[in-house]
Structures are given as C-alpha cells and as structure tokens.
Amino acid sequence: MICGVIVVIGLLVTRLNADAPILPEAIALPEGVTAQAFTQGQDWYAIVTSDNKILIYNRLTGALSQTITLK
C-alpha cells in the first residue's frame, strides 16, 4: 500500500510539472505569430498573440472572425 501511494504521488508530480501546450493542436496560427494566452466560449475561441493582437475564431468553422489590436 505504501508503494502504491508513492507511485501515485510520483505520477502526479511528473504529470503536473509537464509543460502543457497553450493551444490545442488543431489550431493553426498565422506565420510568425506566437500565442501568449488562449480562451474559449461556446461558439468561439480567442488567442492573444505576442504582437498585442487578439484573434477571435469561429469554433465550428475555424475561420478567423475578428482581429483586435491592443494599444
């Protein structure tokens, strides 16, 4: 039982310390753009880029629906 607890703790530590990707793999960003944050709603998802833009995509079609430039 002690070995089982140690294994579970070890798996949790290694799993939680792994770097998770910011974006799901299905999302393709424009060339040269780096994502800093990702959020989603029911029918859209948004990506904040390193060049201070917010790209809003339609969840169903994957098409870019709006670009917002931050000051």
OpenMM code with the backbone's topology and positions (N, CA, C; nanometers):
from openmm import Vec3, app, unit

residues = "MET ILE CYS GLY VAL ILE VAL VAL ILE GLY LEU LEU VAL THR ARG LEU ASN ALA ASP ALA PRO ILE LEU PRO GLU ALA ILE ALA LEU PRO GLU GLY VAL THR ALA GLN ALA PHE THR GLN GLY GLN ASP TRP TYR ALA ILE VAL THR SER ASP ASN LYS ILE LEU ILE TYR ASN ARG LEU THR GLY ALA LEU SER GLN THR ILE THR LEU LYS".split()
positions = [
    Vec3(0.0841, -0.1188, 0.0000),
    Vec3(0.0000, 0.0000, 0.0000),
    Vec3(0.0887, 0.1252, 0.0000),
    Vec3(0.1958, 0.1215, 0.0726),
    Vec3(0.2875, 0.2358, 0.0757),
    Vec3(0.3490, 0.2578, -0.0616),
    Vec3(0.3855, 0.1472, -0.1283),
    Vec3(0.4421, 0.1596, -0.2637),
    Vec3(0.3401, 0.2204, -0.3602),
    Vec3(0.2149, 0.1832, -0.3465),
    Vec3(0.1095, 0.2383, -0.4318),
    Vec3(0.0948, 0.3883, -0.4126),
    Vec3(0.0979, 0.4341, -0.2890),
    Vec3(0.0879, 0.5774, -0.2597),
    Vec3(0.2079, 0.6516, -0.3179),
    Vec3(0.3267, 0.5938, -0.3064),
    Vec3(0.4473, 0.6566, -0.3601),
    Vec3(0.4392, 0.6665, -0.5128),
    Vec3(0.3885, 0.5624, -0.5773),
    Vec3(0.3735, 0.5645, -0.7229),
    Vec3(0.2730, 0.6722, -0.7652),
    Vec3(0.1612, 0.6803, -0.6968),
    Vec3(0.0599, 0.7807, -0.7306),
    Vec3(0.1164, 0.9215, -0.7118),
    Vec3(0.1864, 0.9458, -0.6046),
    Vec3(0.2464, 1.0776, -0.5802),
    Vec3(0.3496, 1.1081, -0.6885),
    Vec3(0.4314, 1.0101, -0.7238),
    Vec3(0.5301, 1.0298, -0.8298),
    Vec3(0.4653, 1.0624, -0.9627),
    Vec3(0.3575, 0.9933, -0.9977),
    Vec3(0.2866, 1.0225, -1.1231),
    Vec3(0.2246, 1.1618, -1.1220),
    Vec3(0.1666, 1.2002, -1.0099),
    Vec3(0.1083, 1.3340, -1.0000),
    Vec3(0.2149, 1.4423, -1.0149),
    Vec3(0.3275, 1.4246, -0.9511),
    Vec3(0.4347, 1.5244, -0.9589),
    Vec3(0.4857, 1.5376, -1.1008),
    Vec3(0.5115, 1.4254, -1.1677),
    Vec3(0.5631, 1.4335, -1.3053),
    Vec3(0.4578, 1.4863, -1.4014),
    Vec3(0.3339, 1.4526, -1.3802),
    Vec3(0.2256, 1.4979, -1.4691),
    Vec3(0.1981, 1.6473, -1.4513),
    Vec3(0.1972, 1.6965, -1.3297),
    Vec3(0.1665, 1.8361, -1.3036),
    Vec3(0.2825, 1.9288, -1.3411),
    Vec3(0.4044, 1.8789, -1.3424),
    Vec3(0.5193, 1.9606, -1.3782),
    Vec3(0.5434, 1.9672, -1.5290),
    Vec3(0.4743, 1.8876, -1.6067),
    Vec3(0.4929, 1.8874, -1.7521),
    Vec3(0.4380, 2.0168, -1.8114),
    Vec3(0.5110, 2.0732, -1.9074),
    Vec3(0.4638, 2.1940, -1.9750),
    Vec3(0.3509, 2.1584, -2.0704),
    Vec3(0.2349, 2.2132, -2.0430),
    Vec3(0.1196, 2.1891, -2.1296),
    Vec3(0.1194, 2.2904, -2.2426),
    Vec3(0.0823, 2.2502, -2.3630),
    Vec3(0.0760, 2.3458, -2.4723),
    Vec3(-0.0337, 2.4492, -2.4472),
    Vec3(-0.0093, 2.5712, -2.4903),
    Vec3(-0.1084, 2.6768, -2.4724),
    Vec3(-0.2303, 2.6516, -2.5604),
    Vec3(-0.2065, 2.6076, -2.6830),
    Vec3(-0.3146, 2.5889, -2.7784),
    Vec3(-0.3404, 2.4415, -2.8068),
    Vec3(-0.4654, 2.4101, -2.8354),
    Vec3(-0.4920, 2.2760, -2.8865),
    Vec3(-0.4189, 2.2571, -3.0193),
    Vec3(-0.3842, 2.1347, -3.0523),
    Vec3(-0.3057, 2.1082, -3.1725),
    Vec3(-0.3791, 2.1421, -3.3013),
    Vec3(-0.5117, 2.1453, -3.3009),
    Vec3(-0.5879, 2.1687, -3.4228),
    Vec3(-0.5856, 2.3148, -3.4678),
    Vec3(-0.5402, 2.4069, -3.3837),
    Vec3(-0.5406, 2.5493, -3.4170),
    Vec3(-0.4091, 2.5860, -3.4851),
    Vec3(-0.4202, 2.6444, -3.6038),
    Vec3(-0.3016, 2.6893, -3.6771),
    Vec3(-0.3008, 2.8417, -3.6777),
    Vec3(-0.1935, 2.9009, -3.6266),
    Vec3(-0.1798, 3.0460, -3.6229),
    Vec3(-0.1141, 3.0957, -3.7517),
    Vec3(-0.1340, 3.2235, -3.7844),
    Vec3(-0.0642, 3.2805, -3.8992),
    Vec3(0.0874, 3.2707, -3.8818),
    Vec3(0.1593, 3.2723, -3.9915),
    Vec3(0.3053, 3.2589, -3.9899),
    Vec3(0.3704, 3.3681, -3.9048),
    Vec3(0.4619, 3.3295, -3.8182),
    Vec3(0.5364, 3.4242, -3.7367),
    Vec3(0.4653, 3.4717, -3.6116),
    Vec3(0.3476, 3.4200, -3.5818),
    Vec3(0.2700, 3.4632, -3.4646),
    Vec3(0.2915, 3.3631, -3.3511),
    Vec3(0.3137, 3.4151, -3.2309),
    Vec3(0.3312, 3.3319, -3.1127),
    Vec3(0.2166, 3.3577, -3.0156),
    Vec3(0.1549, 3.2516, -2.9667),
    Vec3(0.0431, 3.2644, -2.8734),
    Vec3(0.0939, 3.2874, -2.7320),
    Vec3(0.0252, 3.3774, -2.6598),
    Vec3(0.0560, 3.4015, -2.5195),
    Vec3(-0.0562, 3.3541, -2.4287),
    Vec3(-0.1796, 3.3554, -2.4808),
    Vec3(-0.2942, 3.3120, -2.3998),
    Vec3(-0.4032, 3.2586, -2.4911),
    Vec3(-0.4897, 3.1761, -2.4346),
    Vec3(-0.5986, 3.1138, -2.5082),
    Vec3(-0.7210, 3.1117, -2.4185),
    Vec3(-0.8367, 3.1472, -2.4745),
    Vec3(-0.9625, 3.1364, -2.4012),
    Vec3(-1.0709, 3.0965, -2.4993),
    Vec3(-1.1822, 3.0464, -2.4462),
    Vec3(-1.2877, 2.9999, -2.5348),
    Vec3(-1.4254, 3.0233, -2.4761),
    Vec3(-1.5207, 3.0382, -2.5663),
    Vec3(-1.6608, 3.0493, -2.5311),
    Vec3(-1.7361, 2.9351, -2.5959),
    Vec3(-1.8692, 2.9435, -2.5993),
    Vec3(-1.9485, 2.8348, -2.6568),
    Vec3(-1.9269, 2.8197, -2.8069),
    Vec3(-1.9230, 2.9305, -2.8807),
    Vec3(-1.9105, 2.9214, -3.0262),
    Vec3(-1.7889, 2.9958, -3.0805),
    Vec3(-1.6926, 3.0283, -2.9968),
    Vec3(-1.5721, 3.0985, -3.0396),
    Vec3(-1.4544, 3.0624, -2.9494),
    Vec3(-1.3362, 3.0926, -2.9983),
    Vec3(-1.2168, 3.0879, -2.9140),
    Vec3(-1.1271, 3.2035, -2.9536),
    Vec3(-1.0482, 3.2523, -2.8599),
    Vec3(-0.9641, 3.3696, -2.8821),
    Vec3(-0.8208, 3.3389, -2.8410),
    Vec3(-0.7281, 3.3978, -2.9162),
    Vec3(-0.5861, 3.3807, -2.8897),
    Vec3(-0.5236, 3.5181, -2.8778),
    Vec3(-0.4542, 3.5429, -2.7681),
    Vec3(-0.3781, 3.6668, -2.7508),
    Vec3(-0.2371, 3.6373, -2.8011),
    Vec3(-0.1884, 3.7208, -2.8923),
    Vec3(-0.0591, 3.6963, -2.9543),
    Vec3(0.0486, 3.7850, -2.8935),
    Vec3(0.1730, 3.7527, -2.9234),
    Vec3(0.2862, 3.8282, -2.8695),
    Vec3(0.3000, 3.9665, -2.9319),
    Vec3(0.2316, 3.9906, -3.0446),
    Vec3(0.2359, 4.1228, -3.1073),
    Vec3(0.1138, 4.2079, -3.0701),
    Vec3(0.0556, 4.1812, -2.9522),
    Vec3(-0.0548, 4.2587, -2.8938),
    Vec3(-0.1807, 4.2615, -2.9799),
    Vec3(-0.2197, 4.1454, -3.0277),
    Vec3(-0.3454, 4.1314, -3.1006),
    Vec3(-0.4253, 4.0183, -3.0380),
    Vec3(-0.5573, 4.0289, -3.0518),
    Vec3(-0.6461, 3.9220, -3.0103),
    Vec3(-0.7120, 3.8683, -3.1364),
    Vec3(-0.6933, 3.7407, -3.1632),
    Vec3(-0.7518, 3.6771, -3.2802),
    Vec3(-0.8704, 3.5937, -3.2335),
    Vec3(-0.9896, 3.6247, -3.2873),
    Vec3(-1.1110, 3.5539, -3.2476),
    Vec3(-1.1552, 3.4653, -3.3639),
    Vec3(-1.1701, 3.3368, -3.3353),
    Vec3(-1.2046, 3.2374, -3.4363),
    Vec3(-1.3419, 3.1782, -3.4088),
    Vec3(-1.4106, 3.1400, -3.5151),
    Vec3(-1.5367, 3.0686, -3.5044),
    Vec3(-1.5053, 2.9237, -3.4680),
    Vec3(-1.5668, 2.8719, -3.3637),
    Vec3(-1.5363, 2.7366, -3.3173),
    Vec3(-1.5802, 2.6301, -3.4185),
    Vec3(-1.6911, 2.6492, -3.4863),
    Vec3(-1.7419, 2.5476, -3.5778),
    Vec3(-1.6617, 2.5407, -3.7073),
    Vec3(-1.6308, 2.6561, -3.7654),
    Vec3(-1.5624, 2.6580, -3.8944),
    Vec3(-1.4118, 2.6730, -3.8817),
    Vec3(-1.3644, 2.7276, -3.7714),
    Vec3(-1.2224, 2.7536, -3.7540),
    Vec3(-1.1749, 2.8772, -3.8265),
    Vec3(-1.2679, 2.9533, -3.8815),
    Vec3(-1.2337, 3.0734, -3.9570),
    Vec3(-1.2104, 3.1916, -3.8637),
    Vec3(-1.1139, 3.2750, -3.8994),
    Vec3(-1.0867, 3.3969, -3.8240),
    Vec3(-1.2028, 3.4926, -3.8442),
    Vec3(-1.2696, 3.5334, -3.7364),
    Vec3(-1.3857, 3.6197, -3.7496),
    Vec3(-1.3581, 3.7644, -3.7091),
    Vec3(-1.2555, 3.7863, -3.6257),
    Vec3(-1.2270, 3.9231, -3.5820),
    Vec3(-1.0846, 3.9314, -3.5312),
    Vec3(-1.0208, 4.0463, -3.5568),
    Vec3(-0.8881, 4.0755, -3.5040),
    Vec3(-0.8961, 4.2068, -3.4275),
    Vec3(-0.8493, 4.2062, -3.3042),
    Vec3(-0.8495, 4.3264, -3.2210),
    Vec3(-0.7038, 4.3603, -3.1896),
    Vec3(-0.6640, 4.4852, -3.2205),
    Vec3(-0.5292, 4.5297, -3.1907),
    Vec3(-0.5294, 4.6046, -3.0571),
    Vec3(-0.4431, 4.5636, -2.9670),
    Vec3(-0.4329, 4.6272, -2.8359),
    Vec3(-0.3311, 4.7395, -2.8417),
    Vec3(-0.3563, 4.8448, -2.7662),
    Vec3(-0.2640, 4.9585, -2.7633),
    Vec3(-0.1597, 4.9383, -2.6578),
] * unit.nanometer
topology = app.Topology()
chain = topology.addChain("A")
for resn in residues:
    res = topology.addResidue(resn, chain)
    for name in ("N", "CA", "C"):
        topology.addAtom(name, app.Element.getBySymbol(name[0]), res)
